[in-house]
Amino acid sequence: QIVAWVTIHTMWMEMLSLVLQLVTGLVGGACLMRLYMQWHRIPLAARAGNPLGPFIFALTNWLVLPLRRVMPSIGRLDTASLVAAYLVVLAKIGLMIWLGMGGGLWWMVLWVAFLDLLALCLSGLFGLVLVHVVLSWVRTDSAMADWVDRMVLPLLWPLRRILPTLGGIDLSPLVLLLLIQLCEVALRHLRYSGGF
């Protein structure tokens, strides 16, 4: 009976961890998207042609707008969105510790939250590049395709200057995806060394 209880407890903890990851990915990712778009001066408003603007506002306004009152932007850097994303990740780790799914010294918790924030950035970039590749094959003239292009092309231009095209095929998205995955592997090892 103890074994059955431990199995059920483990299952519930895994399910709860999955839900926490999903919520953190949505809210924290939306904060990072808001930060990234402001950095590249991509308008967020739906009337400006951004199909995800209302969704991003709905997920982030409750946290970003109060922070913006005390943390104004520094040039193009939206500090409120950056801090909001970090606080979301930190809240997830704090909740996991409270539920007994991790632990450590306070400075290690802050460090692991920073690593998780970087991992969230990388997974978001990976998804954007993947969507860009698929949309470039389909060649759709839509607001979404234009928006994804504006997000991904600044990352691809430096690689396109270095890499030659082979048989008319642009290898820069493939190389960027590989670089992102290499960074994710390094971050995972750093995170596990922190005991989480």
Residue, then its C-alpha position, 0 to 999 in steps of 0.5 A: q500500500i505504501v508503494a501504491w501511495v508513493t506511485i500516486h503521489t509521484m504521478w500527481m507531482e509530475m502532473l502538477s509540474l507539467v501544469l506549472q511548466l505550461v503556465t510559466g511557458l505561456v505567461g513568461g513566454a508572453c512577457l519575453m515576446r513583449l520584450y523582444m517585440q519592443w526591442h525590435r520595434i514591432p508594434l503589438a497592437a492588433r490594428a497594426g497587423n499583429p495577430l498575437g498582440p491582444f493575446i500577449f496583452a491579455l496574458t501580461n498586462w496584469l503583471v507588466l503594467p504595475l511593474r512599469r509604474v516603478m520600472p520605466s523602459i531603458g531605451r528599447l529595453d522593456t525592463a518591466s516585461l523582463v522582470a515580469a518574466y523573471l518573477v513568473v519563473l521565480a514563482k514557479i520554482g518557489l511553488m515547486i520548493w513549497l510542494g517538495m519538488g526541489g530545494g536549495l539556498w536562496w541564491m541558488v534559487l535565484w540562479v536557477a530561476f535565471l537559467d530557467l528564464l534563459a531556457l524559456c527564451l531559447s525554447g521560444l526562439f526555437g519555436l519561432v524559427l521552426v514556424h518561420v521555416v514551415l511558413s517559408w515552405v508554404r509561402t503564405d501571404s498572411a499577417m502571421a507570416d509577416w509577423v514571424d518574419r519580422m521576429v526571426l530575420p534579425l537573428l538569421w541575417p548575421l548567419r546569412r552573411i557567413l553561410p553560403t547557400l547550397g544549391g539554392i537552400d538557405l542553411s541559416p535556420l538549420v544552423l540557428l536551430l542547432l545553436i539554440q539546442l546546444c545552448e539548451v544542453a549547456l543550460r540543462h547541465l548548469r541547472y542540474s548542477g544547482g540541485f533542481 
